[in-house]
Amino acid sequence: MRGELAALMAAFLWAVATVVFGRLGKSLSPLVLNLAKGAIALVLLSLTLVLIGQSAAGLDRQAVSILALSGVIGIGLGDTAYFAAINHLGPRRALLLETLAPPLAALLALVFLQETLSGRAWLGIGLTLAGVVWVIAERAPGAAPGRADYRGVLYGVLAALGQATGAVMSRAVLADTEVAPMWSSLLRLGGGFIIIVGILRWQGLVVEQLRPLRSPKLLAGVALAAGFGTYLAIYLQQMALKYTATGVAQALTSTSPLFVLPLAAVLGDRVSLRAVVGAVVALAGIGILVNG
């Protein structure tokens, strides 16, 4: 139960952060946005580890290497691809492609970790993802049919694959060792941060790309999104991966769009019957996973 609840809390925080990231993406490139939110989250995680005195038990060379590489793939490359997908497709369709991550993670975990799921768990994953897809795929009122943005779709698929791979690698360490989720979060973010810095240096013009961050308003937005969507959400995701199966954790963390619905209703936006039905279906799947 602890892992499932952590995954749902991560989904809620990621929903809030995704809205902010969508707006920030109009002013910052995907790489710079990923770098900035990673740097802020690294500072917050480091301070937290110092303050609580979290034990580093289980952190041998192999565990550190796997977690750092997990961050390179899942955060450095996966999150950058996700932000690029948001820029090309918008948050709604980017989230739609992100629902590929849970089944990919479950299949990768089956192949590499021999982690099998019961028929009940697969039913829960299927219902949860079907409900989420039903909500996201609804066309916004007055929206005209858009042309397929194949580059955006490619970024979305790469993001899902990166997240699934990173999750399985994290699970490989967390499930069989005493490594704490706080430490795994720090190491994953560190790996992602290093690869992003390397890519930016290879591209050149680092100073020019970072210049928009001089805006206090923009930097405050990045800090807010990093606090919710990186510092807290990644810690909760790692906790979920430690205490529940990879496919289940990924399915529950993909429910972010459902948390947007009550917020939209409170803000006065109309919530369609289709969205309500999709949410009910997804909640049925969540109930199966949490009580399975």
N, C-alpha and C positions, 0 to 999 in steps of 0.2 A: 504493500500500500504506500510506503514511504516514497518509493521510486516513481509510482504513478502520479502521486500528488505533486511531486517536484517537477515532473514533466509538464503537468497542466499549469503550474505557476510560471514556468519558463515560457509556455505558449502565450500566456496573458501578457507578460512583460515584453515579449518579442512583438506582439500585436501593437502595443503602444509605441515601441521603438521603430517599427516599420513605417508608421505614418510619418514620424520625424525624419527618418532616413530618406524617405521619398522626397521630402521638401529640400533636405540638405543636398541631395543629388543634383539639384538644379544649379548649385553653385560650386560643388566640389566633384572632382573626378572620382570614380569608384576606388582607385588605389589610395588616393589621399584621404578619402572618407574612412576607408578601412584602417589606414595607418593611424589616423587621429583617434578614432574610437578605441583602437587597440592600445595605443600609448596611455590613454586615460585609464582604461580598465586595468592595465598592468600596474600602474601606480596604486590604484585602489586595492587590487588584490595583494600587492606587496605589503602595503600598510596593514591590511587586515591580518595577514599571516604573522606580521611582527607583533601586532596588538594581542592576538589570541594565542600566540605561541603554538601554532599547529605543528604536530609531530611530522617529521619527514620520513616516517617508517615506510619501508618498501621501495624507496626511490633508489634502486640500483641503476647501473649504467644502461641496462637494456630497457628498463621502464622509462627512464628519462628520454632515451633516443626514440622510442615508439611514440610517446606522448608529444614530443617536439615535432616529429614527422607528421603526426596526426594533425597538429596545428598548421603546419605548412600546407597540407592538402585541404583540410576542412575549413580553416579560417583564412589563411593567406590567399589561397587560390579560390576556394569555394565561396567565401563571403564576397570577394571581389567580383566574381562572376555573378553573384546574386544582385549586387548593387548595379552592375552593368545591365542585368535583366530588368531591374526596376526602371532604369533610365530609358530603355528601349520599349518596354511593354507596359509600364505602370505597375503599381503595387499589386493590383488584383490579379493580373495574369501571371506576374512573377510568383505570387503565392500559389497559384494553381499548379505551376510547374514544380514547385517545391514539394508538392504531395507525392512526387516520384521518389523522394528520399526514403520514406519508411519501407516500401516493398524492396527497394534496392538494398537497404541496410539489412533487412531480414534475410534476403537471399545471400548477401555477402557473409553474414554471420553464420548461416547454415553451412556454407562452403568452407570458410576459414576457421570458424570456432566450433563447428559441429553443434551449434545452438539451434535446437528444434523448437517449434511452436506447436501448441495443440490446435486442433480444429477450432475450438472455441476462441482462441487468441486470434487466429486468422479471420474468423467471422467478425470479431470486434474491430480489427484493423480495417477490414473491408467496409464495414458500416461507417466507421469514423471517417475514412477517406472519401467515401461516396457522399456523405453529408457535406463535408468541406468543399468538395468539387462542385456539388450542386449549388452551394451558396456563392462561390467565387465565379462560376461560369455564367451567372446571370448578367445580362447586359444592363448597364446603367441606363435609366430613363433618358431618352433623347439622344443616346449615343449612336453614332452612325457606324455601320460595319467597317472595320478597319482592315487594311491589307496585312497579310501575314508578314511579320518582321522575323525573318529566319535567323538573323544574327541574335536577336533577343531570345528566341526560342533556344538556340544553341547555348547561349549564356545560362539560361534557366536550367537546361539539362545538365550542363557541366556543374552548376551550383549544387544540384540535387545529388549528383554522383560524388562530388567532393564532400558534401555533408555526410552522406552515407558511409563513405570510406573512412572519414575521420571518426565517425561514431563507432564503427566496428573496431578500429585501432584503439580507441579509448577504452572500449568495453573489454578488449583483450587484456589490458593492464588492470583496470579497476575491479573486474570480477574475481580475479584470482590473487590479488595482493592486498596489502594494508594501505595502499596509497590513498590519501584523502582527496575528495573531490576538489578542495580548494587548491591543493598542489597541482593536480592534473589540469585545472583551469589555467593556472599560471604558466605551466610549461607549454600548453597548447597555444596560448596567446603569445608566448615568447617566440615559439616557432613560426607562427603566422607573421608576427611583427618583423622578424629577421628577413623572411623571404620578400616581404613588401618593400622594406628598405633597399634590399638588393635590386629589386626590379626598378624602383624609382631611380636609383643611382645609375643603373644600366641605361635607362631612358634619358638621363640627363635632365637639366632644367629643374632640379629639385626645388630650389628656392622659389622659382616662378610658380610651381604647382602648389606650394604651401602658402603662397601669399594671401589667398582668400581667408585663411585662418586668423589673419590679423584682426578681422572684424569681431568685436566682443559678442555681438548678437549671434553670429554664426558659430563661434566657439562655444557659447553657452548651449546652443542647440546640440552640438556634437557631444558635449559633456552630459547633457540630459539623456540622450539616446544611448551613450556608452554606459552610463550608470545602470539604466534599466535593461537594455538589450544585450550588453556584453558582460559587464561585471556580475550582475545578479543572474541574468538568464543563463549564461554559460556555466556558472557554478551550479545552478539548479539542474541544467541538462546533464552535467557530469554526475551529480548525485543520482539522477534518474538512471543513467547508464550503469552505475555501480549496483543499484538495487533492483533493477528489472531488466528483462530481455531487450536486446537492441531494437528489434522491430516494434515492440510495444512502446518503448521510450520515444522512438522517432515518430510513431503514429500520433501519440499524445502531444508531442511538441509541435506537430503540424496543425493543431486546431486553432492557431492564432486568429484566423478570420472569424471564428465564432464569437470571440470576445469583442470584436468590433461592433457586433449587432446591438447589444444593449447600450453601448456608448452612443451609437448613432441614434437610437430611440430617445435617449436622454437629451441629446443635442437637438432634437426636433426633426430629424430625418425620418422619412417613411421607411419602415421595414416591411418588405413584401411578404406575401404568404409563402412564396417559394423559399425565401430565406429562412422563415420560421420552420418550414417542413425540413429543409436541409439541416438546420440546427438540431431538430428533434431526432432525426436519423443518426447524426453524429453523436449526440448525447447517449443514444441507445448503445452505440458502439463503445463509447467511453465507459458506460456502465458495465458492459461485458468485460472490458480490459481491466478495470479497477477491481472488479469482484471476481475475476477469473483465477 
